[in-house]
Structure formats: C-alpha cells, structure tokens
Amino acid sequence: MTQTRQTIKTEAAPRAIGPYSQAVRVGDTVYLSGQLGFDPRAMELVAGGVEPEARRVFENIKAVVAAAGGSLAHICKVTIFLVDINDFPKVNEIMAQYFSEPYPARSTFAVAALPRNARVEVECVLSLA
C-alpha cells in the first residue's frame, strides 16, 4: 500500500532556496525542511545574531506547521543545528517560549557552517494523527 505525498507550501514562511519543499506530508506525518532565520517577505536573514534568528526560525516553523493543518503541539521531533554551540542556552530559552510540556524529542548539533551564514537552523517532524 502506498501513501500519497503532499507538498506543503506557504507564503508566510521563506520559500525554498534550493530543490526542496518547505514540508512534505506522508499520511499523518509531516517532515519540515530546515528553517533558517529568513524574513519570508524580504528573503533575507534577520539581523542581530542568534536570538532574532532563532525567534524567526520558530515563527517560520509555526507558519509551515499551520499550512500543514497542525500546531506546534503536533511536533514530535526537533533537530537544531548551531554554528556556535555556545549559543545553545539562548536557543534553548527561545525554544521553551514556543513549546510546552510534553516537549518534543530533540537533538542539537554543532556544525561548521549553515547556508547564507545563518547561525541556527531547525528541522522538525510532526504527527497529525
């Protein structure tokens, strides 16, 4: 039995900057591509460092999740990529403002670089079941 793949797209989040979709739904599971701190209208990284970038990332995630028919409460897995692992406490603090218990599972990785010189990128998986 094959499940239908549905592409999720919204103008309320940055458009893809490569050959990928903002998100793809397969059955009741939605896979969100990594979100950067891009302003969706200007398609520029927000200024001011990791804090405003992280806030914009989670706002972008909210927009894509809403376009998929869900909310942040549907997110079951979050993966965070940081250029500087010392930014972890600040990003953790900001994430806590967007999620409540029961929190999603999460992994965080320090990476050498991110597209467009971003400092933080976040990808998610949500279940609409």
N, CA and C atoms as a LAMMPS dump frame, in Angstrom:
ITEM: TIMESTEP
0
ITEM: NUMBER OF ATOMS
387
ITEM: BOX BOUNDS ff ff ff
-5.0000000000000000e+02 5.0000000000000000e+02
-5.0000000000000000e+02 5.0000000000000000e+02
-5.0000000000000000e+02 5.0000000000000000e+02
ITEM: ATOMS id mol type element x y z
1 1 1 N 0.843 -1.184 0
2 1 2 C 0 0 0
3 1 3 C 0.885 1.243 0
4 2 1 N 0.693 2.123 -0.931
5 2 2 C 1.484 3.34 -0.995
6 2 3 C 0.698 4.505 -0.433
7 3 1 N 1.427 5.376 0.233
8 3 2 C 0.803 6.578 0.776
9 3 3 C 1.101 7.749 -0.141
10 4 1 N 0.171 8.654 -0.216
11 4 2 C 0.315 9.823 -1.054
12 4 3 C 1.21 10.852 -0.373
13 5 1 N 2.102 11.428 -1.145
14 5 2 C 2.938 12.531 -0.656
15 5 3 C 2.279 13.833 -1.056
16 6 1 N 2.199 14.735 -0.086
17 6 2 C 1.611 16.055 -0.344
18 6 3 C 2.641 17.108 0.018
19 7 1 N 2.907 18.005 -0.914
20 7 2 C 3.826 19.106 -0.653
21 7 3 C 3.096 20.198 0.113
22 8 1 N 3.747 20.715 1.157
23 8 2 C 3.2 21.806 1.964
24 8 3 C 3.945 23.08 1.583
25 9 1 N 3.188 24.138 1.32
26 9 2 C 3.799 25.407 0.916
27 9 3 C 2.983 26.558 1.469
28 10 1 N 3.683 27.582 1.983
29 10 2 C 3.011 28.787 2.455
30 10 3 C 3.886 30.001 2.181
31 11 1 N 3.232 31.097 1.857
32 11 2 C 3.939 32.366 1.669
33 11 3 C 4.303 32.999 3.006
34 12 1 N 3.771 32.47 4.108
35 12 2 C 4.048 33.004 5.448
36 12 3 C 5.403 32.545 5.984
37 13 1 N 6.103 31.707 5.229
38 13 2 C 7.45 31.255 5.588
39 13 3 C 8.339 31.438 4.359
40 14 1 N 9.645 31.492 4.556
41 14 2 C 10.537 31.68 3.406
42 14 3 C 10.369 30.573 2.369
43 15 1 N 10.415 30.951 1.106
44 15 2 C 10.342 29.955 0.045
45 15 3 C 11.653 29.158 0.031
46 16 1 N 11.591 27.992 -0.515
47 16 2 C 12.778 27.141 -0.599
48 16 3 C 13.859 27.835 -1.427
49 17 1 N 15.105 27.725 -0.98
50 17 2 C 16.22 28.343 -1.712
51 17 3 C 17.019 27.283 -2.475
52 18 1 N 16.387 26.157 -2.715
53 18 2 C 17.018 25.061 -3.45
54 18 3 C 15.954 24.078 -3.893
55 19 1 N 16.381 22.914 -4.346
56 19 2 C 15.434 21.908 -4.839
57 19 3 C 14.83 21.072 -3.708
58 20 1 N 13.996 21.697 -2.917
59 20 2 C 13.318 21.021 -1.814
60 20 3 C 12.006 21.741 -1.523
61 21 1 N 11.168 21.106 -0.709
62 21 2 C 9.878 21.674 -0.315
63 21 3 C 9.967 22.192 1.113
64 22 1 N 9.123 23.148 1.469
65 22 2 C 9.066 23.612 2.86
66 22 3 C 8.741 22.445 3.779
67 23 1 N 7.822 21.583 3.336
68 23 2 C 7.471 20.386 4.094
69 23 3 C 6.797 19.401 3.153
70 24 1 N 6.807 18.14 3.577
71 24 2 C 6.134 17.078 2.832
72 24 3 C 5.336 16.248 3.829
73 25 1 N 4.07 16.022 3.476
74 25 2 C 3.207 15.192 4.313
75 25 3 C 3.061 13.816 3.666
76 26 1 N 3.271 12.778 4.48
77 26 2 C 3.063 11.4 4.063
78 26 3 C 2.158 10.778 5.122
79 27 1 N 0.927 10.487 4.755
80 27 2 C -0.031 10.009 5.748
81 27 3 C -0.279 11.104 6.774
82 28 1 N -0.138 10.758 8.043
83 28 2 C -0.334 11.727 9.125
84 28 3 C 0.973 12.337 9.619
85 29 1 N 2.078 12.037 8.93
86 29 2 C 3.385 12.552 9.336
87 29 3 C 3.821 13.66 8.387
88 30 1 N 4.317 14.754 8.957
89 30 2 C 4.805 15.88 8.166
90 30 3 C 6.274 16.096 8.499
91 31 1 N 7.094 16.162 7.455
92 31 2 C 8.529 16.384 7.586
93 31 3 C 8.83 17.809 7.134
94 32 1 N 9.287 18.649 8.07
95 32 2 C 9.622 20.03 7.732
96 32 3 C 11.097 20.137 7.382
97 33 1 N 11.382 20.802 6.283
98 33 2 C 12.775 21.094 5.931
99 33 3 C 13.345 22.058 6.953
100 34 1 N 14.655 22.1 7.044
101 34 2 C 15.31 23.017 7.962
102 34 3 C 14.915 24.456 7.673
103 35 1 N 14.602 25.175 8.731
104 35 2 C 14.238 26.588 8.611
105 35 3 C 15.384 27.448 9.128
106 36 1 N 15.694 28.473 8.376
107 36 2 C 16.679 29.485 8.78
108 36 3 C 15.912 30.716 9.255
109 37 1 N 16.627 31.661 9.801
110 37 2 C 16.009 32.885 10.3
111 37 3 C 15.771 33.916 9.214
112 38 1 N 15.173 33.488 8.114
113 38 2 C 14.862 34.38 6.999
114 38 3 C 13.519 35.049 7.22
115 39 1 N 13.472 36.348 6.945
116 39 2 C 12.201 37.043 6.868
117 39 3 C 11.538 36.559 5.581
118 40 1 N 10.315 36.034 5.649
119 40 2 C 9.701 35.466 4.442
120 40 3 C 9.406 36.477 3.343
121 41 1 N 9.248 37.733 3.685
122 41 2 C 8.965 38.743 2.656
123 41 3 C 10.247 39.209 1.963
124 42 1 N 11.251 39.523 2.748
125 42 2 C 12.499 40.047 2.193
126 42 3 C 13.434 38.945 1.711
127 43 1 N 13.222 37.701 2.2
128 43 2 C 14.113 36.579 1.901
129 43 3 C 15.563 36.913 2.263
130 44 1 N 15.698 37.615 3.386
131 44 2 C 16.997 37.956 3.947
132 44 3 C 17.042 37.449 5.374
133 45 1 N 18.225 37.089 5.825
134 45 2 C 18.414 36.678 7.205
135 45 3 C 18.168 37.875 8.111
136 46 1 N 17.388 37.69 9.175
137 46 2 C 17.145 38.797 10.096
138 46 3 C 18.459 39.194 10.764
139 47 1 N 18.599 40.456 11.057
140 47 2 C 19.826 40.977 11.658
141 47 3 C 19.797 40.824 13.176
142 48 1 N 20.975 40.848 13.76
143 48 2 C 21.063 40.904 15.215
144 48 3 C 21.612 39.671 15.897
145 49 1 N 21.968 38.64 15.137
146 49 2 C 22.582 37.478 15.763
147 49 3 C 21.623 36.334 16.016
148 50 1 N 22.065 35.435 16.873
149 50 2 C 21.352 34.169 17.056
150 50 3 C 19.965 34.339 17.679
151 51 1 N 19.768 35.294 18.569
152 51 2 C 18.466 35.43 19.22
153 51 3 C 17.362 35.798 18.235
154 52 1 N 17.499 36.876 17.461
155 52 2 C 16.439 37.167 16.492
156 52 3 C 16.33 36.099 15.397
157 53 1 N 17.443 35.48 15.037
158 53 2 C 17.375 34.393 14.059
159 53 3 C 16.545 33.238 14.598
160 54 1 N 16.803 32.836 15.841
161 54 2 C 16.074 31.713 16.432
162 54 3 C 14.585 32.021 16.533
163 55 1 N 14.246 33.237 16.944
164 55 2 C 12.824 33.605 17.016
165 55 3 C 12.17 33.514 15.63
166 56 1 N 12.87 34.006 14.624
167 56 2 C 12.335 33.954 13.256
168 56 3 C 12.209 32.51 12.784
169 57 1 N 13.179 31.668 13.133
170 57 2 C 13.123 30.249 12.782
171 57 3 C 11.833 29.629 13.322
172 58 1 N 11.544 29.85 14.606
173 58 2 C 10.359 29.237 15.202
174 58 3 C 9.064 29.852 14.657
175 59 1 N 9.086 31.119 14.293
176 59 2 C 7.919 31.718 13.631
177 59 3 C 7.71 31.085 12.253
178 60 1 N 8.794 30.859 11.525
179 60 2 C 8.698 30.208 10.221
180 60 3 C 8.156 28.787 10.373
181 61 1 N 8.629 28.08 11.385
182 61 2 C 8.139 26.725 11.646
183 61 3 C 6.641 26.757 11.938
184 62 1 N 6.216 27.702 12.784
185 62 2 C 4.777 27.828 13.083
186 62 3 C 3.968 27.998 11.804
187 63 1 N 4.465 28.808 10.88
188 63 2 C 3.742 29.072 9.635
189 63 3 C 3.632 27.815 8.778
190 64 1 N 4.707 27.062 8.653
191 64 2 C 4.675 25.849 7.835
192 64 3 C 3.788 24.796 8.494
193 65 1 N 3.906 24.661 9.806
194 65 2 C 3.071 23.701 10.534
195 65 3 C 1.593 24.052 10.368
196 66 1 N 1.259 25.324 10.458
197 66 2 C -0.136 25.748 10.269
198 66 3 C -0.607 25.423 8.851
199 67 1 N 0.257 25.636 7.862
200 67 2 C -0.11 25.313 6.481
201 67 3 C -0.357 23.819 6.3
202 68 1 N 0.274 23.018 7.137
203 68 2 C 0.074 21.566 7.089
204 68 3 C -1.167 21.135 7.858
205 69 1 N -1.808 22.081 8.557
206 69 2 C -3.01 21.765 9.315
207 69 3 C -2.755 21.412 10.762
208 70 1 N -1.575 21.786 11.268
209 70 2 C -1.238 21.451 12.648
210 70 3 C -0.857 22.651 13.48
211 71 1 N -0.308 22.36 14.646
212 71 2 C 0.196 23.382 15.556
213 71 3 C 1.522 22.886 16.124
214 72 1 N 2.191 23.734 16.857
215 72 2 C 3.461 23.326 17.457
216 72 3 C 3.292 22.122 18.376
217 73 1 N 2.111 21.955 18.946
218 73 2 C 1.855 20.807 19.824
219 73 3 C 1.913 19.48 19.07
220 74 1 N 1.808 19.508 17.743
221 74 2 C 1.891 18.293 16.937
222 74 3 C 3.33 17.87 16.644
223 75 1 N 4.292 18.746 16.92
224 75 2 C 5.691 18.426 16.629
225 75 3 C 6.192 17.391 17.632
226 76 1 N 6.736 16.296 17.091
227 76 2 C 7.23 15.23 17.963
228 76 3 C 8.748 15.133 17.959
229 77 1 N 9.432 15.73 16.967
230 77 2 C 10.903 15.681 16.907
231 77 3 C 11.431 16.98 16.339
232 78 1 N 12.432 17.536 17.01
233 78 2 C 13.097 18.766 16.594
234 78 3 C 14.588 18.473 16.488
235 79 1 N 15.206 18.95 15.413
236 79 2 C 16.656 18.871 15.281
237 79 3 C 17.176 20.291 15.083
238 80 1 N 18.122 20.679 15.928
239 80 2 C 18.697 22.032 15.891
240 80 3 C 20.146 21.935 15.446
241 81 1 N 20.523 22.821 14.525
242 81 2 C 21.899 22.918 14.055
243 81 3 C 22.414 24.302 14.42
244 82 1 N 23.544 24.359 15.117
245 82 2 C 24.137 25.627 15.562
246 82 3 C 25.556 25.75 15.044
247 83 1 N 25.902 26.923 14.539
248 83 2 C 27.278 27.18 14.137
249 83 3 C 28.165 27.302 15.369
250 84 1 N 27.627 27.843 16.458
251 84 2 C 28.377 28 17.71
252 84 3 C 27.592 27.329 18.835
253 85 1 N 28.108 26.239 19.365
254 85 2 C 27.402 25.503 20.416
255 85 3 C 27.214 26.36 21.669
256 86 1 N 27.983 27.424 21.801
257 86 2 C 27.793 28.342 22.931
258 86 3 C 26.464 29.098 22.84
259 87 1 N 25.827 29.066 21.671
260 87 2 C 24.507 29.675 21.506
261 87 3 C 23.394 28.764 22.009
262 88 1 N 23.727 27.544 22.402
263 88 2 C 22.725 26.577 22.833
264 88 3 C 21.823 27.1 23.958
265 89 1 N 22.361 27.686 25.032
266 89 2 C 21.46 28.155 26.103
267 89 3 C 20.425 29.179 25.616
268 90 1 N 20.821 30.089 24.761
269 90 2 C 19.89 31.114 24.262
270 90 3 C 18.831 30.489 23.353
271 91 1 N 19.239 29.602 22.469
272 91 2 C 18.279 28.948 21.577
273 91 3 C 17.337 28.06 22.394
274 92 1 N 17.861 27.396 23.395
275 92 2 C 17.048 26.567 24.283
276 92 3 C 15.99 27.419 24.989
277 93 1 N 16.403 28.579 25.457
278 93 2 C 15.481 29.507 26.127
279 93 3 C 14.374 29.966 25.185
280 94 1 N 14.739 30.273 23.956
281 94 2 C 13.753 30.721 22.969
282 94 3 C 12.814 29.578 22.596
283 95 1 N 13.363 28.38 22.412
284 95 2 C 12.52 27.229 22.089
285 95 3 C 11.476 27.002 23.184
286 96 1 N 11.878 27.179 24.431
287 96 2 C 10.961 26.976 25.563
288 96 3 C 9.787 27.953 25.522
289 97 1 N 9.93 29.078 24.835
290 97 2 C 8.841 30.043 24.708
291 97 3 C 7.805 29.61 23.661
292 98 1 N 8.172 28.663 22.815
293 98 2 C 7.289 28.193 21.747
294 98 3 C 6.632 26.849 22.039
295 99 1 N 7.213 26.067 22.933
296 99 2 C 6.71 24.725 23.218
297 99 3 C 6.347 24.605 24.688
298 100 1 N 5.413 23.699 24.966
299 100 2 C 5.062 23.397 26.347
300 100 3 C 5.065 21.879 26.515
301 101 1 N 4.995 21.444 27.74
302 101 2 C 5.004 20.007 28.004
303 101 3 C 3.747 19.355 27.464
304 102 1 N 3.821 18.165 26.942
305 102 2 C 5.036 17.358 26.812
306 102 3 C 5.877 17.868 25.635
307 103 1 N 7.146 18.135 25.911
308 103 2 C 8.046 18.674 24.892
309 103 3 C 8.353 17.62 23.826
310 104 1 N 8.676 18.077 22.619
311 104 2 C 9.08 17.114 21.59
312 104 3 C 10.467 16.553 21.905
313 105 1 N 10.79 15.426 21.316
314 105 2 C 12.16 14.916 21.372
315 105 3 C 13.043 15.913 20.619
316 106 1 N 14.337 15.958 20.973
317 106 2 C 15.202 16.951 20.331
318 106 3 C 16.636 16.463 20.28
319 107 1 N 17.309 16.829 19.22
320 107 2 C 18.753 16.663 19.082
321 107 3 C 19.325 18.012 18.703
322 108 1 N 20.535 18.295 19.168
323 108 2 C 21.207 19.548 18.818
324 108 3 C 22.62 19.222 18.379
325 109 1 N 23.042 19.823 17.271
326 109 2 C 24.367 19.568 16.73
327 109 3 C 25.091 20.878 16.457
328 110 1 N 26.382 20.898 16.727
329 110 2 C 27.238 21.994 16.288
330 110 3 C 27.725 21.631 14.887
331 111 1 N 27.635 22.592 13.98
332 111 2 C 28.031 22.368 12.594
333 111 3 C 29.051 23.424 12.178
334 112 1 N 29.807 23.126 11.147
335 112 2 C 30.845 24.05 10.691
336 112 3 C 30.262 25.306 10.054
337 113 1 N 29.146 25.151 9.355
338 113 2 C 28.539 26.292 8.667
339 113 3 C 27.109 25.939 8.283
340 114 1 N 26.324 26.988 8.04
341 114 2 C 24.952 26.838 7.572
342 114 3 C 24.764 27.713 6.333
343 115 1 N 23.746 27.425 5.513
344 115 2 C 23.515 28.25 4.33
345 115 3 C 23.329 29.723 4.684
346 116 1 N 23.818 30.566 3.787
347 116 2 C 23.653 32.021 3.879
348 116 3 C 24.216 32.61 5.172
349 117 1 N 25.201 31.92 5.762
350 117 2 C 25.865 32.375 7.001
351 117 3 C 24.919 32.463 8.191
352 118 1 N 23.866 31.665 8.172
353 118 2 C 22.953 31.616 9.315
354 118 3 C 23.684 31.03 10.515
355 119 1 N 23.17 31.34 11.705
356 119 2 C 23.757 30.83 12.945
357 119 3 C 22.97 29.646 13.503
358 120 1 N 21.701 29.512 13.076
359 120 2 C 20.841 28.443 13.596
360 120 3 C 19.901 27.964 12.49
361 121 1 N 19.675 26.654 12.465
362 121 2 C 18.7 26.04 11.565
363 121 3 C 17.968 24.976 12.372
364 122 1 N 16.663 24.854 12.127
365 122 2 C 15.855 23.879 12.859
366 122 3 C 14.97 23.133 11.875
367 123 1 N 14.957 21.794 12.011
368 123 2 C 14.03 20.974 11.238
369 123 3 C 13.163 20.187 12.201
370 124 1 N 11.977 19.792 11.742
371 124 2 C 11.01 19.14 12.629
372 124 3 C 10.267 18.024 11.916
373 125 1 N 9.691 17.158 12.723
374 125 2 C 8.741 16.153 12.263
375 125 3 C 7.517 16.289 13.139
376 126 1 N 6.326 16.287 12.513
377 126 2 C 5.111 16.347 13.307
378 126 3 C 4.151 15.253 12.897
379 127 1 N 3.318 14.902 13.814
380 127 2 C 2.295 13.884 13.598
381 127 3 C 0.924 14.526 13.75
382 128 1 N 0.118 14.389 12.715
383 128 2 C -1.235 14.956 12.749
384 128 3 C -2.267 13.911 13.156
385 129 1 N -1.821 12.745 13.561
386 129 2 C -2.741 11.66 13.978
387 129 3 C -3.375 11.989 15.316
